[in-house]
Amino acid sequence: MSNDLDEEFRQLRGARRRRRIITVSIIALLGMAPFLWIGSRYLVFWREEEEEEAKLRLTGDEKAELERLAGKLGERASAGEAAWKAAATREALERVVVDEAPCDVTLQAPSIEAGKSYVQYGSIDGNYFGDWGLRLVRAGQEIGRCDDCASLRYQADAIREDLDRGRADRNTLERARRSAAGRGRDSSVVVLVDEEQQPAGGHGGRFVPGRVRGRAFLYSGGRQRFICAADIEATSSFAVNTRYSYMKDNFLDQMNKAAQAVSTSLQRDLEMQVRRAVADALRQIR
């Protein structure tokens, strides 16, 4: 009888032990489940990222092509800087004779909606605002560097750095191909200002309008020379809208933000009017 009881006790104790083991295992699995799920998702993400990187990885021939394109962009930058240096002087521009024939390059002036967005928010969409550089040069100022040439040199240096550090991929190659093919901004305008009045804000929405009068010159990066010019005059719009935010119930902050917004919007509006005047007036250079 005693042996039977001992055996029954051992079986009962074994069953309890198994239940405890099963319970602890279930609890452990439940606790690990989120980490296992996170780990599996990370593994999937890592594999997808590896596959994407493999697709973008450059072959030996593509690396060689990218190096050649970087050299080509650097050469174009150097040639452009030399051409700009020779052409973009006051002496050279003052000798320019303007023909009556319209310019053979059409510059896009800011559309109505693009102009409103720029004046109020400072946002620019090249598709509607016009993708060409504008520089106003006042008396005594140097005309300055060729911005597009500087952009080409920056791209060439960035490509070389990416190649050296192993960061270049097929996206880098595609951007380099577009730049080397000349698909980018090609035109920029220099305005030698003869007369200028800065716009100034006032009280109650009133303001003193601005005015710019001078001669505009269109430079073609592709032809590496100034190709068109025109006498232009631009004045501020009759009404200029502004947008700004300020701290609630803070009168001084509201006043300061309003003054800043008015000044900025007036400057943007005058620039927009200059762009429209340039786009409308350009004629070929003899």
Rosetta silent file (secondary structure, phi, psi, omega in degrees, C-alpha in Angstrom):
SEQUENCE: MSNDLDEEFRQLRGARRRRRIITVSIIALLGMAPFLWIGSRYLVFWREEEEEEAKLRLTGDEKAELERLAGKLGERASAGEAAWKAAATREALERVVVDEAPCDVTLQAPSIEAGKSYVQYGSIDGNYFGDWGLRLVRAGQEIGRCDDCASLRYQADAIREDLDRGRADRNTLERARRSAAGRGRDSSVVVLVDEEQQPAGGHGGRFVPGRVRGRAFLYSGGRQRFICAADIEATSSFAVNTRYSYMKDNFLDQMNKAAQAVSTSLQRDLEMQVRRAVADALRQIR
SCORE:     score description
SCORE:     0.000 S_00000001
   1 L     0.000  -41.942 -179.177    0.000    0.000    0.000 S_00000001
   2 H   -64.275  -39.127 -179.919    2.820    2.347    0.909 S_00000001
   3 H   -65.667  -37.346  178.580    4.558    1.679   -2.399 S_00000001
   4 H   -63.931  -41.182  179.998    1.369    2.472   -4.299 S_00000001
   5 H   -66.531  -40.709  178.606    1.007    5.770   -2.463 S_00000001
   6 H   -62.260  -41.571  179.721    4.626    6.680   -3.107 S_00000001
   7 H   -64.461  -41.871  179.025    4.211    5.934   -6.794 S_00000001
   8 H   -64.754  -38.189  179.079    1.030    7.979   -6.979 S_00000001
   9 H   -65.292  -42.252  179.019    2.747   10.862   -5.189 S_00000001
  10 H   -62.650  -41.257  179.071    5.700   10.735   -7.596 S_00000001
  11 H   -64.088  -42.384  179.214    3.333   10.807  -10.585 S_00000001
  12 H   -63.412  -43.471  179.455    1.405   13.732   -9.118 S_00000001
  13 H   -64.816  -39.071  178.035    4.619   15.651   -8.438 S_00000001
  14 H   -64.511  -40.006  178.374    5.846   14.916  -11.956 S_00000001
  15 H   -64.112  -40.376  178.171    2.574   16.177  -13.445 S_00000001
  16 H   -63.956  -40.640  179.578    2.832   19.375  -11.420 S_00000001
  17 H   -62.592  -42.758  179.907    6.419   19.859  -12.577 S_00000001
  18 H   -63.985  -39.459  178.570    5.404   19.394  -16.212 S_00000001
  19 H   -64.064  -40.699  178.184    2.555   21.867  -15.804 S_00000001
  20 H   -63.012  -43.755  179.417    4.947   24.420  -14.305 S_00000001
  21 H   -61.539  -44.404  179.612    7.414   23.906  -17.127 S_00000001
  22 H   -63.389  -42.677 -179.513    4.662   24.248  -19.720 S_00000001
  23 H   -62.727  -47.182 -179.984    3.281   27.370  -18.000 S_00000001
  24 H   -63.003  -39.225  179.750    6.707   29.015  -17.742 S_00000001
  25 H   -63.897  -43.067  179.343    7.432   28.137  -21.376 S_00000001
  26 H   -62.612  -45.245  179.631    4.132   29.640  -22.526 S_00000001
  27 H   -61.205  -42.063  179.499    4.764   32.819  -20.506 S_00000001
  28 H   -63.566  -42.666  179.562    8.306   33.050  -21.906 S_00000001
  29 H   -64.621  -41.279  178.581    7.067   32.585  -25.460 S_00000001
  30 H   -62.874  -38.128  178.796    4.364   35.209  -24.959 S_00000001
  31 H   -69.066  -33.033 -178.337    6.980   37.606  -23.595 S_00000001
  32 H   -84.271  -18.241 -174.023    9.336   36.928  -26.497 S_00000001
  33 H   -52.280  -47.929  179.972    6.648   37.073  -29.185 S_00000001
  34 H   -60.249  -38.474 -179.000    6.890   40.864  -29.786 S_00000001
  35 H   -69.926  -36.653  176.754   10.692   40.635  -30.026 S_00000001
  36 H   -64.478  -39.580  179.344   10.465   37.678  -32.386 S_00000001
  37 H   -66.213  -43.762  178.621    8.006   39.624  -34.576 S_00000001
  38 H   -62.007  -42.895  179.335   10.228   42.713  -34.544 S_00000001
  39 H   -61.653  -41.312  179.602   13.234   40.563  -35.394 S_00000001
  40 H   -66.436  -39.766  178.574   11.426   38.925  -38.302 S_00000001
  41 H   -66.079  -40.755  178.704   10.298   42.302  -39.656 S_00000001
  42 H   -63.191  -40.165  179.210   13.813   43.707  -39.336 S_00000001
  43 H   -62.726  -41.110  177.904   15.181   40.684  -41.187 S_00000001
  44 H   -64.088  -45.275  179.782   12.676   41.246  -44.021 S_00000001
  45 H   -61.860  -42.719 -179.241   13.530   44.958  -44.125 S_00000001
  46 H   -62.975  -41.559  179.068   17.276   44.193  -44.118 S_00000001
  47 H   -65.367  -41.730  178.556   16.898   41.738  -46.998 S_00000001
  48 H   -63.425  -39.795  179.649   14.812   44.229  -49.005 S_00000001
  49 H   -66.378  -40.374  177.090   17.385   46.949  -48.359 S_00000001
  50 H   -61.613  -41.740  179.147   20.194   44.628  -49.439 S_00000001
  51 H   -64.955  -40.485 -179.987   18.319   43.815  -52.645 S_00000001
  52 H   -66.563  -41.949  178.331   17.718   47.511  -53.352 S_00000001
  53 H   -63.953  -37.084  178.656   21.373   48.362  -52.742 S_00000001
  54 H   -63.512  -37.982  178.762   22.392   45.520  -55.044 S_00000001
  55 H   -65.768  -34.228 -176.544   20.202   46.967  -57.804 S_00000001
  56 H   -88.777  -10.109 -175.630   21.818   50.407  -57.377 S_00000001
  57 L   -65.887  135.566 -178.043   25.399   49.152  -57.066 S_00000001
  58 L   -78.475  142.259  170.367   27.670   50.360  -59.864 S_00000001
  59 L   -82.237  172.244  178.169   29.503   47.990  -62.147 S_00000001
  60 H   -60.834  -40.980  179.109   33.125   48.607  -63.058 S_00000001
  61 H   -65.573  -38.203 -179.608   32.118   50.108  -66.409 S_00000001
  62 H   -68.968  -37.522  175.385   29.563   52.376  -64.743 S_00000001
  63 H   -62.037  -42.382  178.209   32.158   53.637  -62.256 S_00000001
  64 H   -62.894  -40.632  177.433   34.478   54.442  -65.149 S_00000001
  65 H   -62.843  -41.801 -179.468   31.641   56.283  -66.918 S_00000001
  66 H   -64.503  -39.106  176.602   30.887   58.272  -63.779 S_00000001
  67 H   -62.928  -41.472  177.929   34.528   59.286  -63.466 S_00000001
  68 H   -63.908  -41.004 -179.979   34.509   60.470  -67.098 S_00000001
  69 H   -65.339  -38.547  176.986   31.309   62.459  -66.514 S_00000001
  70 H   -61.290  -41.459  176.937   32.810   64.116  -63.436 S_00000001
  71 H   -64.176  -39.668  179.738   35.776   65.162  -65.576 S_00000001
  72 H   -64.372  -42.697  179.136   33.449   66.463  -68.295 S_00000001
  73 H   -65.117  -39.188  177.650   31.468   68.554  -65.808 S_00000001
  74 H   -64.124  -40.288  177.845   34.685   69.965  -64.362 S_00000001
  75 H   -64.771  -41.691  177.956   35.931   70.909  -67.848 S_00000001
  76 H   -63.341  -38.257  179.124   32.616   72.595  -68.659 S_00000001
  77 H   -63.788  -43.847 -179.550   32.808   74.534  -65.409 S_00000001
  78 H   -64.579  -44.557  178.642   36.319   75.760  -66.211 S_00000001
  79 H   -64.064  -40.978  179.322   35.379   76.750  -69.774 S_00000001
  80 H   -65.102  -40.494  179.274   32.245   78.467  -68.547 S_00000001
  81 H   -64.038  -39.241  178.449   34.118   80.406  -65.874 S_00000001
  82 H   -66.365  -43.086  179.880   36.647   81.638  -68.473 S_00000001
  83 H   -65.591  -41.371  179.330   33.875   82.688  -70.896 S_00000001
  84 H   -63.688  -43.435 -178.359   31.924   84.410  -68.111 S_00000001
  85 H   -59.809  -36.977 -179.726   34.988   86.265  -66.893 S_00000001
  86 H   -76.158  -35.311 -173.712   35.563   87.671  -70.374 S_00000001
  87 H   -90.824  -34.021 -171.397   31.928   88.568  -71.088 S_00000001
  88 L   -91.127   62.405  172.979   30.550   89.646  -67.706 S_00000001
  89 L  -123.877  153.103  179.067   32.307   92.984  -67.304 S_00000001
  90 H   -60.712  -39.253 -178.297   30.728   96.425  -67.282 S_00000001
  91 H   -61.735  -44.487 -178.901   32.985   97.499  -70.132 S_00000001
  92 H   -68.026  -41.669 -177.135   31.883   94.583  -72.336 S_00000001
  93 H   -71.000  -32.710  179.541   28.198   94.954  -71.509 S_00000001
  94 H   -70.592  -17.296  178.104   28.179   98.699  -72.061 S_00000001
  95 L   -88.305   -4.166 -176.923   29.401   98.121  -75.633 S_00000001
  96 L   -66.930  135.488  174.955   26.440   95.860  -76.430 S_00000001
  97 L  -111.693  127.146 -175.665   24.142   97.012  -79.263 S_00000001
  98 E   -95.460  134.551  178.062   20.553   95.727  -79.097 S_00000001
  99 E   -88.742  172.716  176.912   18.659   94.739  -82.244 S_00000001
 100 E   -87.429  -15.244 -177.970   14.904   95.031  -82.791 S_00000001
 101 E   -69.980  137.689  178.140   14.459   91.295  -83.368 S_00000001
 102 E   -59.872  151.171  178.567   12.933   89.409  -80.417 S_00000001
 103 L   -60.443  139.262 -179.740   15.281   87.230  -78.426 S_00000001
 104 L   -81.721    1.121  172.790   15.486   83.691  -79.807 S_00000001
 105 L  -114.959  126.196 -179.740   15.313   82.353  -76.232 S_00000001
 106 L   -96.683  119.330  175.601   11.983   82.680  -74.460 S_00000001
 107 L   -91.206  137.169  178.825   12.200   83.215  -70.729 S_00000001
 108 L   -84.861  122.286  175.148    9.227   82.149  -68.671 S_00000001
 109 L   -84.528  158.007  179.550    7.895   84.896  -66.447 S_00000001
 110 L   -60.845  131.994  174.580    6.150   84.021  -63.167 S_00000001
 111 L   -68.815  169.430 -178.633    2.524   83.034  -63.664 S_00000001
 112 H   -59.505  -49.929 -177.087   -0.144   84.836  -61.633 S_00000001
 113 H   -69.202  -39.492  178.358   -0.552   82.018  -59.112 S_00000001
 114 H   -63.698  -37.205  177.692    3.183   81.317  -58.898 S_00000001
 115 H   -64.498  -42.906  178.206    3.751   85.017  -58.250 S_00000001
 116 H   -61.464  -43.564 -179.585    1.206   85.079  -55.431 S_00000001
 117 H   -63.851  -40.214  179.877    2.781   82.023  -53.830 S_00000001
 118 H   -67.228  -44.671 -178.005    6.259   83.521  -54.059 S_00000001
 119 H   -63.049  -42.959 -174.502    5.241   86.897  -52.623 S_00000001
 120 H   -83.159  -39.023 -171.770    3.357   85.413  -49.685 S_00000001
 121 H  -119.068  -12.980 -177.678    5.353   82.296  -48.872 S_00000001
 122 L    79.400   10.163 -177.862    8.632   82.503  -50.766 S_00000001
 123 L   -84.389  141.513 -178.279    7.902   79.222  -52.564 S_00000001
 124 L  -129.332  125.476  170.771    9.229   78.699  -56.097 S_00000001
 125 L  -115.094  112.823 -175.788    8.145   76.109  -58.625 S_00000001
 126 H   -58.236  -23.178 -179.790   10.401   76.313  -61.675 S_00000001
 127 H   -69.466  -25.029 -174.869    7.599   74.989  -63.880 S_00000001
 128 H  -123.080  -18.463 -177.305    5.490   78.096  -63.243 S_00000001
 129 H   -93.640  -30.288 -175.849    7.860   80.714  -61.826 S_00000001
 130 L   108.998  116.705 -174.654   10.620   80.539  -64.423 S_00000001
 131 L   -98.080   72.514  175.679   13.861   78.613  -63.982 S_00000001
 132 L  -148.100  145.256 -176.633   16.480   81.264  -64.691 S_00000001
 133 E   -76.095  150.715  178.393   18.844   83.203  -62.497 S_00000001
 134 E  -136.119  128.411  178.990   18.460   86.921  -61.844 S_00000001
 135 E  -133.916  123.313  176.773   21.130   89.225  -60.480 S_00000001
 136 E   -96.303  124.565 -177.740   20.771   92.967  -59.908 S_00000001
 137 E  -113.328  116.777 -179.212   24.098   94.799  -60.035 S_00000001
 138 L   -88.966  170.606  179.627   24.179   98.287  -58.548 S_00000001
 139 L   -58.672  134.205  179.427   26.702  101.060  -59.240 S_00000001
 140 L    86.800  -10.057 -179.996   30.123  100.203  -57.851 S_00000001
 141 L   -91.367  149.502  172.262   29.342   96.488  -57.521 S_00000001
 142 L   -78.747  150.570  178.393   31.134   93.689  -59.305 S_00000001
 143 L   -67.717  -31.363  174.040   29.026   91.475  -61.552 S_00000001
 144 L    92.828 -172.212 -172.259   30.324   88.479  -59.653 S_00000001
 145 L   -81.439  169.229  173.978   30.850   84.829  -60.447 S_00000001
 146 L   -85.437  106.568 -175.761   29.043   82.520  -62.861 S_00000001
 147 H   -63.633  -39.982 -179.448   26.548   80.736  -60.607 S_00000001
 148 H   -67.269  -34.622  176.404   25.799   77.959  -63.096 S_00000001
 149 H   -65.992  -41.283  178.148   29.523   77.298  -63.521 S_00000001
 150 H   -62.918  -36.776  177.943   29.889   77.074  -59.752 S_00000001
 151 H   -64.799  -42.158  177.859   26.986   74.610  -59.687 S_00000001
 152 H   -62.739  -42.068  179.862   28.700   72.401  -62.309 S_00000001
 153 H   -65.807  -39.445  177.929   31.960   72.451  -60.357 S_00000001
 154 H   -61.539  -43.148  178.815   30.143   71.558  -57.154 S_00000001
 155 H   -62.579  -43.205  179.680   28.496   68.599  -58.898 S_00000001
 156 H   -61.792  -44.499 -179.636   31.823   67.386  -60.279 S_00000001
 157 H   -66.424  -38.523  179.828   33.494   67.613  -56.858 S_00000001
 158 H   -65.282  -39.383  178.552   30.541   65.878  -55.161 S_00000001
 159 H   -63.228  -45.138 -179.480   30.676   62.980  -57.658 S_00000001
 160 H   -63.154  -40.208  178.787   34.387   62.496  -57.071 S_00000001
 161 H   -64.828  -42.047  177.885   33.880   62.538  -53.312 S_00000001
 162 H   -63.194  -38.558  177.049   31.072   59.961  -53.552 S_00000001
 163 H   -65.293  -43.474 -178.832   33.291   57.739  -55.687 S_00000001
 164 H   -64.202  -35.108 -176.615   36.192   58.031  -53.253 S_00000001
 165 L   -95.359    3.061  177.915   33.973   57.171  -50.276 S_00000001
 166 L    73.280   22.419 -178.603   32.074   54.398  -52.003 S_00000001
 167 L   -98.385   -9.812 -177.668   28.743   56.231  -51.831 S_00000001
 168 L   -70.647  139.039  176.799   28.168   56.587  -55.566 S_00000001
 169 L  -139.564 -168.248 -176.575   25.372   54.477  -57.051 S_00000001
 170 H   -70.096  -24.350  172.999   23.236   54.378  -60.176 S_00000001
 171 H   -65.969  -41.002  175.518   21.191   57.355  -58.966 S_00000001
 172 H   -59.767  -42.764 -179.776   24.430   59.353  -58.857 S_00000001
 173 H   -63.521  -41.826 -179.105   25.203   58.166  -62.378 S_00000001
 174 H   -65.783  -40.728  176.910   21.772   59.181  -63.693 S_00000001
 175 H   -63.920  -39.730  179.254   22.076   62.682  -62.204 S_00000001
 176 H   -65.606  -38.764  178.342   25.534   63.035  -63.723 S_00000001
 177 H   -62.805  -43.011  179.617   24.219   61.966  -67.134 S_00000001
 178 H   -62.684  -44.115 -179.599   21.452   64.592  -66.988 S_00000001
 179 H   -64.901  -42.673 -179.330   23.912   67.323  -66.008 S_00000001
 180 H   -66.573  -29.137  178.395   26.411   66.310  -68.691 S_00000001
 181 L   -79.196   -3.338  177.704   23.627   66.342  -71.288 S_00000001
 182 L    82.688   15.064  179.661   22.916   69.946  -70.363 S_00000001
 183 L   -85.431   90.549 -179.026   19.468   69.254  -68.912 S_00000001
 184 L  -177.256 -171.140 -179.684   19.344   71.964  -66.296 S_00000001
 185 L   -68.116  129.508 -175.092   19.194   75.700  -65.919 S_00000001
 186 L  -117.963  -18.528 -172.411   21.028   77.295  -68.836 S_00000001
 187 E  -115.181  142.964  173.113   20.012   80.955  -68.707 S_00000001
 188 E  -145.192  151.147 -174.634   20.746   83.731  -66.269 S_00000001
 189 E  -119.205  133.965  172.789   20.058   87.455  -66.365 S_00000001
 190 E  -112.059  129.116  176.837   22.224   90.316  -65.159 S_00000001
 191 E  -113.694  115.539  172.350   20.562   93.720  -64.675 S_00000001
 192 E   -82.974  110.311 -172.244   22.843   96.738  -64.499 S_00000001
 193 E   -81.463  124.384  175.310   20.737   99.034  -62.329 S_00000001
 194 E   -93.786  -36.926 -177.726   20.631  102.708  -63.312 S_00000001
 195 E  -145.933  138.591 -177.346   17.921  103.807  -60.890 S_00000001
 196 E  -150.080  137.024  172.646   16.356  102.075  -57.933 S_00000001
 197 E  -129.279  121.817 -178.440   13.877  102.850  -55.188 S_00000001
 198 L   -75.849  139.046  175.595   13.333  100.277  -52.491 S_00000001
 199 L   -70.521  150.767 -179.384    9.714   99.572  -51.493 S_00000001
 200 E  -139.506  135.520  179.522    8.812  100.442  -47.925 S_00000001
 201 E   -79.223  155.816  178.115    5.879   99.335  -45.779 S_00000001
 202 L  -132.590 -158.091 -179.110    3.601  101.710  -43.945 S_00000001
 203 L   -97.691  150.469  175.527    0.573  101.625  -41.634 S_00000001
 204 L    65.954   27.102  178.695   -2.857  100.282  -42.483 S_00000001
 205 L    85.176   -4.345  178.896   -1.660   98.314  -45.507 S_00000001
 206 L   -81.340  150.022  177.956   -0.235  101.395  -47.246 S_00000001
 207 E  -153.386  158.842  175.454    3.302  101.233  -48.663 S_00000001
 208 E   -89.078  119.242 -177.172    5.748  103.165  -50.798 S_00000001
 209 L   -67.798  151.904  176.364    6.157  101.253  -54.087 S_00000001
 210 L   -95.395  167.310 -177.372    9.580  100.222  -55.309 S_00000001
 211 E  -152.760  139.669  176.063   11.062  100.811  -58.730 S_00000001
 212 E  -133.442  128.740  175.198   13.949   99.405  -60.760 S_00000001
 213 E  -130.896  135.749 -179.929   15.254  100.840  -64.039 S_00000001
 214 E   177.893 -162.201  178.688   18.262   99.537  -65.931 S_00000001
 215 E  -120.629  129.851 -179.121   19.486   97.306  -68.726 S_00000001
 216 E  -100.410  143.553  179.719   19.071   93.517  -68.613 S_00000001
 217 E  -130.769  128.780 -179.867   21.437   91.044  -70.284 S_00000001
 218 E   -98.337  122.491  178.958   20.650   87.378  -70.898 S_00000001
 219 E  -103.297  131.533  176.841   23.567   84.959  -70.635 S_00000001
 220 E  -102.791  118.273  178.282   23.385   81.526  -72.270 S_00000001
 221 L   -66.007  -35.321  179.742   25.479   78.887  -70.557 S_00000001
 222 L   -65.598  -40.265 -179.463   25.280   76.654  -73.617 S_00000001
 223 L   -90.871  -11.592  177.954   26.613   79.360  -75.954 S_00000001
 224 L    57.614   43.817  175.968   28.877   80.826  -73.251 S_00000001
 225 E  -164.084  164.945  173.275   28.021   84.424  -74.091 S_00000001
 226 E   -78.075  132.281 -172.976   25.369   87.095  -73.620 S_00000001
 227 E  -117.091  -22.041 -178.188   22.821   86.713  -76.402 S_00000001
 228 E  -143.835  160.217  179.882   20.008   89.202  -75.657 S_00000001
 229 E  -156.454  168.383  177.822   19.469   92.485  -73.843 S_00000001
 230 E  -173.600  148.477  168.792   16.862   95.158  -73.183 S_00000001
 231 E   -78.538  132.645 -177.385   16.189   98.335  -71.263 S_00000001
 232 E  -131.118  155.060  173.464   13.703   97.481  -68.519 S_00000001
 233 E  -144.682  131.842 -177.747   11.651   99.294  -65.915 S_00000001
 234 E  -137.516  141.849  177.156    9.614   97.626  -63.179 S_00000001
 235 E  -129.656  160.956 -179.129    7.477   98.941  -60.331 S_00000001
 236 L   -63.115  158.704  174.096    5.739   97.308  -57.395 S_00000001
 237 L   -66.717  162.726  177.503    2.216   95.952  -57.642 S_00000001
 238 L   -69.237  -33.375  179.998   -0.675   98.152  -56.501 S_00000001
 239 L  -136.186  139.266 -179.374   -1.474   95.674  -53.712 S_00000001
 240 L  -129.823  123.982  179.106    0.770   93.115  -51.997 S_00000001
 241 L   -91.429  145.239  179.399   -0.549   90.356  -49.730 S_00000001
 242 L  -127.214  157.564  174.052    1.434   89.045  -46.775 S_00000001
 243 L  -136.373  135.243  177.567    1.229   86.013  -44.490 S_00000001
 244 L  -159.721  160.655  176.637    2.840   85.662  -41.066 S_00000001
 245 L  -122.022  155.862 -178.057    2.326   84.029  -37.672 S_00000001
 246 L  -152.334  166.498 -179.796    2.950   85.470  -34.224 S_00000001
 247 L   -70.935  130.477 -178.678    2.634   84.646  -30.531 S_00000001
 248 L   -59.825  137.630  177.684   -0.944   84.899  -29.353 S_00000001
 249 L    63.046   18.536  177.478   -1.708   87.976  -27.194 S_00000001
 250 L  -112.658   97.352 -173.314    1.837   89.310  -27.794 S_00000001
 251 H   -65.040  -41.150 -178.768    1.387   92.727  -29.389 S_00000001
 252 H   -65.007  -41.677  178.396    5.107   93.432  -29.845 S_00000001
 253 H   -63.991  -40.352  178.363    5.687   90.082  -31.534 S_00000001
 254 H   -61.854  -43.869  179.787    2.734   90.715  -33.811 S_00000001
 255 H   -62.725  -45.249 -178.734    4.085   94.151  -34.774 S_00000001
 256 H   -64.947  -45.904 -178.397    7.599   92.808  -35.449 S_00000001
 257 H   -65.400  -36.734  178.829    6.394   89.823  -37.474 S_00000001
 258 H   -65.250  -43.393 -179.791    4.036   92.029  -39.481 S_00000001
 259 H   -63.747  -42.744  178.660    6.837   94.492  -40.313 S_00000001
 260 H   -63.150  -43.364 -178.644    9.171   91.663  -41.361 S_00000001
 261 H   -64.374  -41.586  179.919    6.480   90.031  -43.495 S_00000001
 262 H   -63.847  -46.028 -179.314    5.610   93.300  -45.255 S_00000001
 263 H   -61.488  -45.966 -178.944    9.262   94.083  -46.007 S_00000001
 264 H   -64.656  -44.906 -178.305    9.957   90.570  -47.334 S_00000001
 265 H   -65.110  -37.779  178.391    6.795   90.427  -49.437 S_00000001
 266 H   -64.802  -40.801  177.906    7.468   93.839  -50.971 S_00000001
 267 H   -64.197  -43.589  178.949   10.990   92.783  -51.964 S_00000001
 268 H   -64.190  -39.800  179.857    9.696   89.554  -53.516 S_00000001
 269 H   -62.939  -42.395 -179.642    6.975   91.395  -55.380 S_00000001
 270 H   -66.011  -39.683  176.366    9.457   93.835  -56.892 S_00000001
 271 H   -60.142  -41.842  179.628   11.721   90.967  -57.968 S_00000001
 272 H   -61.922  -40.886  178.774    8.743   89.292  -59.609 S_00000001
 273 H   -65.857  -36.532  176.169    7.922   92.497  -61.511 S_00000001
 274 H   -63.812  -44.032  179.310   11.550   92.732  -62.674 S_00000001
 275 H   -59.833  -42.872 -179.822   11.393   89.141  -63.935 S_00000001
 276 H   -66.461  -39.321  179.476    8.222   89.884  -65.895 S_00000001
 277 H   -65.358  -40.487  179.631    9.710   93.045  -67.377 S_00000001
 278 H   -64.774  -47.992 -177.458   12.843   91.161  -68.473 S_00000001
 279 H   -60.504  -32.883 -177.617   10.896   88.280  -70.039 S_00000001
 280 H   -80.812  -28.274 -166.142    8.746   90.700  -72.034 S_00000001
 281 H  -102.315  -13.255 -170.613   11.442   93.078  -73.267 S_00000001
 282 L   -59.072  136.497  175.679   14.477   91.020  -74.361 S_00000001
 283 E  -129.771  159.891 -177.803   15.834   91.593  -77.877 S_00000001
 284 E   -69.000  150.707  175.139   18.734   90.035  -79.729 S_00000001
 285 E   -91.937  136.557  178.770   22.241   91.456  -79.476 S_00000001
 286 L   -69.993    0.000    0.000   23.904   92.430  -82.763 S_00000001
